[in-house]
């Protein structure tokens, strides 16, 4: 009986070579797990909480004004996360008129929804800690080599952490807006490649702090920390993404993946956002030469959405703590007894090590800080000496 396994040395050596050379068209897809996995300046975590933490903080903030409604809605719903609650609140705000539900009419629920948005905005406006950070190390990788193609960052996050990291080192980036007082969105620049490859493309596909609608209803960037024009995770997401500038940014994601010899690397993204995953799925179906590497924080069985996509598309590889799906084959990790070279030990430790709390070694690049350090160190001499020829997509799983 044959037993399949994946050798992390083989795949990470290939990836280090690709990201160090600066020749390939590379994009990053960054989700909510990225800032949730980072430490604050005092060492505590998270820098910005994920959904569970966000729910707790927001409900605590609005409870003095909306305690009755929170308790009533939680009694009505099976799920109590902020996504589900906001979805129900916005539904009530659009349909009940003057009828009262849990002592509030439609106007009251619209005000409650706005209060939730304001509190979310307060939480996601966190700043990067001083000194070295994961976002800073990713920027170091981006700016550390001459590039034939600009790196493109697609993020669902509203925070300004990437903006802050680029501005700390005076590295130019373009987010689709031009102007100063109320920067306007320029879709022609987003769809083209006229800018120098020195300029990183930063696409905020769910909006960003500082975006708001002007008197004409157009989305502008203010440079402030307003939180009035974000796509929060609720039922209206699909409808909102069909409007400018969101539609143009999602089209950019699809056109990026439609380009030959393209690699999209995701971190902190669960693939549970159906409207984004559908765009990726469609693009990969039309262009088998593009590849997606999905670095997941949890074990493979806890990443069903990423695994489902990888099962449909062999050009999607999922790298989880205990297992990987590569070329459609799900198998556990297994490192060879011998190192590829005598200098490989520190490099292997950057992606394969026992958890700090103890236990067996596991693949750890699903955590943003390890992931960013791996990218920042990709140009160390050992990488070039030890790395085998680049291979995208990776070879099939080995068997023994």
Secondary structure in CASP SS format (residue, H / E / C, confidence):
PFRMAT SS
TARGET T0000
AUTHOR 0000-0000-0000
METHOD secondary structure of the structure
MODEL  1
X C 1.00
X C 1.00
X C 1.00
X E 1.00
X E 1.00
X E 1.00
X C 1.00
X H 1.00
X H 1.00
X H 1.00
X H 1.00
X H 1.00
X H 1.00
X H 1.00
X H 1.00
X H 1.00
X H 1.00
X H 1.00
X H 1.00
X H 1.00
X H 1.00
X C 1.00
X C 1.00
X C 1.00
X E 1.00
X E 1.00
X E 1.00
X E 1.00
X E 1.00
X E 1.00
X C 1.00
X H 1.00
X H 1.00
X H 1.00
X H 1.00
X H 1.00
X C 1.00
X C 1.00
X E 1.00
X C 1.00
X C 1.00
X C 1.00
X C 1.00
X C 1.00
X E 1.00
X C 1.00
X C 1.00
X C 1.00
X C 1.00
X C 1.00
X H 1.00
X H 1.00
X H 1.00
X H 1.00
X H 1.00
X H 1.00
X H 1.00
X H 1.00
X H 1.00
X H 1.00
X H 1.00
X H 1.00
X H 1.00
X H 1.00
X H 1.00
X H 1.00
X H 1.00
X H 1.00
X H 1.00
X H 1.00
X H 1.00
X H 1.00
X H 1.00
X H 1.00
X H 1.00
X H 1.00
X C 1.00
X C 1.00
X C 1.00
X C 1.00
X C 1.00
X H 1.00
X H 1.00
X H 1.00
X H 1.00
X H 1.00
X H 1.00
X H 1.00
X H 1.00
X H 1.00
X H 1.00
X H 1.00
X H 1.00
X H 1.00
X H 1.00
X C 1.00
X C 1.00
X C 1.00
X C 1.00
X C 1.00
X E 1.00
X C 1.00
X C 1.00
X E 1.00
X C 1.00
X H 1.00
X H 1.00
X H 1.00
X H 1.00
X H 1.00
X H 1.00
X H 1.00
X H 1.00
X H 1.00
X H 1.00
X H 1.00
X H 1.00
X H 1.00
X H 1.00
X H 1.00
X H 1.00
X H 1.00
X H 1.00
X H 1.00
X C 1.00
X C 1.00
X C 1.00
X C 1.00
X C 1.00
X C 1.00
X C 1.00
X C 1.00
X C 1.00
X H 1.00
X H 1.00
X H 1.00
X H 1.00
X H 1.00
X H 1.00
X H 1.00
X H 1.00
X H 1.00
X H 1.00
X C 1.00
X C 1.00
X C 1.00
X C 1.00
X C 1.00
X C 1.00
X C 1.00
X C 1.00
X E 1.00
X E 1.00
X E 1.00
X E 1.00
X C 1.00
X C 1.00
X C 1.00
X C 1.00
X C 1.00
X H 1.00
X H 1.00
X H 1.00
X H 1.00
X H 1.00
X H 1.00
X H 1.00
X H 1.00
X C 1.00
X C 1.00
X C 1.00
X C 1.00
X E 1.00
X E 1.00
X C 1.00
X C 1.00
X E 1.00
X E 1.00
X C 1.00
X C 1.00
X C 1.00
X C 1.00
X E 1.00
X E 1.00
X E 1.00
X C 1.00
X H 1.00
X H 1.00
X H 1.00
X H 1.00
X H 1.00
X C 1.00
X C 1.00
X C 1.00
X C 1.00
X C 1.00
X C 1.00
X C 1.00
X C 1.00
X E 1.00
X E 1.00
X E 1.00
X E 1.00
X E 1.00
X C 1.00
X C 1.00
X C 1.00
X C 1.00
X C 1.00
X C 1.00
X E 1.00
X E 1.00
X E 1.00
X C 1.00
X C 1.00
X C 1.00
X C 1.00
X C 1.00
X E 1.00
X E 1.00
X E 1.00
X C 1.00
X C 1.00
X C 1.00
X C 1.00
X C 1.00
X C 1.00
X C 1.00
X C 1.00
X C 1.00
X C 1.00
X C 1.00
X C 1.00
X C 1.00
X C 1.00
X C 1.00
X H 1.00
X H 1.00
X H 1.00
X H 1.00
X C 1.00
X C 1.00
X C 1.00
X C 1.00
X C 1.00
X H 1.00
X H 1.00
X H 1.00
X H 1.00
X H 1.00
X H 1.00
X H 1.00
X H 1.00
X H 1.00
X H 1.00
X H 1.00
X H 1.00
X C 1.00
X C 1.00
X C 1.00
X C 1.00
X E 1.00
X E 1.00
X E 1.00
X E 1.00
X E 1.00
X E 1.00
X C 1.00
X C 1.00
X C 1.00
X C 1.00
X C 1.00
X C 1.00
X H 1.00
X H 1.00
X H 1.00
X H 1.00
X H 1.00
X H 1.00
X H 1.00
X H 1.00
X H 1.00
X H 1.00
X H 1.00
X H 1.00
X H 1.00
X C 1.00
X C 1.00
X C 1.00
X C 1.00
X E 1.00
X E 1.00
X E 1.00
X E 1.00
X E 1.00
X C 1.00
X C 1.00
X C 1.00
X C 1.00
X H 1.00
X H 1.00
X H 1.00
X C 1.00
X H 1.00
X H 1.00
X H 1.00
X H 1.00
X H 1.00
X H 1.00
X H 1.00
X H 1.00
X H 1.00
X C 1.00
X C 1.00
X C 1.00
X E 1.00
X E 1.00
X E 1.00
X E 1.00
X C 1.00
X C 1.00
X C 1.00
X E 1.00
X E 1.00
X E 1.00
X E 1.00
X C 1.00
X C 1.00
X E 1.00
X E 1.00
X E 1.00
X E 1.00
X E 1.00
X C 1.00
X C 1.00
X C 1.00
X C 1.00
X C 1.00
X C 1.00
X C 1.00
X C 1.00
X C 1.00
X C 1.00
X H 1.00
X H 1.00
X H 1.00
X H 1.00
X H 1.00
X H 1.00
X H 1.00
X H 1.00
X E 1.00
X E 1.00
X E 1.00
X C 1.00
X C 1.00
X C 1.00
X C 1.00
X C 1.00
X C 1.00
X E 1.00
X E 1.00
X E 1.00
X C 1.00
X C 1.00
X C 1.00
X C 1.00
X H 1.00
X H 1.00
X H 1.00
X H 1.00
X H 1.00
X H 1.00
X H 1.00
X H 1.00
X H 1.00
X C 1.00
X C 1.00
X C 1.00
X C 1.00
X H 1.00
X H 1.00
X H 1.00
X H 1.00
X H 1.00
X H 1.00
X C 1.00
X C 1.00
X C 1.00
X C 1.00
X C 1.00
X C 1.00
X C 1.00
X C 1.00
X C 1.00
X C 1.00
X C 1.00
X E 1.00
X E 1.00
X C 1.00
END
